[in-house]
Amino acid sequence: MEPTQTLTPPYFRPRRNRKSPAIRRLVQETLLTPSDFVYPQFILSGSGDPVPIASMPGIYRLPLEALLHAAEKTLQLGIPAMALFPVINPELKDPHGSEALNPNGILPQTISALKKRFPELCLITDIALDPYHSHGHDGLVGDAGEVLNDETLERLAQMALVQAEAGVDMVAPSDMMDGRVRVIRERLDSHGYTQVSILSYAAKYASSFYGPFRDALSSSPSKGDKKGYQMDPANSREALLEATLDIEEGADILMVKPALPYLDILCKIREITHLPLSAYHVSGEYAMVMAAAQKGWLDADQVFHESLLSIKRAGADMIFTYAAHQIAPLL
Ligand code: PBG
């Protein structure tokens, strides 16, 4: 049989808008820039060498000297912010997270040293007790092994105050206790820190993508899991509830975490608030790409670029990513 010649040529041709690099640039809807990034770093006390993290190639636990270099490079790359996560010596961990309240602890000292050298660099610190707890949970643990909410709030408020006194720009409660944004806001305000922002991890899921982060800080829970406070990956209405409560309690910026598997959540929260939104492209998301790249199976630069662009397209104004230093020079 002869092939039929009856096909009508398309009337609509969206490909005209893709026909040259110049036109593709003109119609591009989302533009990724180094200004979108927050660079998370793991900090180490003492003056030794940077210590590599096996599951996060290219990322190190950094003593102060090396951290100052990283901060300088961050600014040179046009990245406005760093998020700091302290590695706490095992002998300083206890069931009450006492070290989190030490005004001379590694985190307050690092904040003031960084602020002194690089006042223009925005510093964001985590408010959660897990790195300081011998049991690894984000909150205090009761006799029956339950994570105590209201008792934890007081510690979180004190922790935020210690960091504000050290000069942090934003505190980022990542613990998922109920009511923590309000308690932290009130504590900061009553001590005159009305200009310290709260970036709340509003929708933080109980995710398996945090594995490499917990390797980096040796902060895995020694018993149980975090499902009693972090969210069920099956839920999205609940994320809207969490976001709404954090807005009412006074958050300045909301976060969704992890990022890529939760773009739908980002998109939905984008629709219910005018607050800036952030997304955390977490350790496991970074590790997967780096592992595949080391095997020669993926191009890490291209996959990171596409991933971060997608996160921004879905509604994030800012992205916490370990790939920040790698990708910023390519933008
Ligand atoms: C601590 C905290 C975690 C992350 C950020 N803050 C781990 C956890 O909740 O267990 C994960 C970040 C990452 O995986 O990159 N509350």
Residues whose N, C-alpha, C, O or C-beta is under 5 A from the ligand:
A	BS01	PBG	A128 D130 D138 S174 F209 Y210 F213 V282 S283 G284
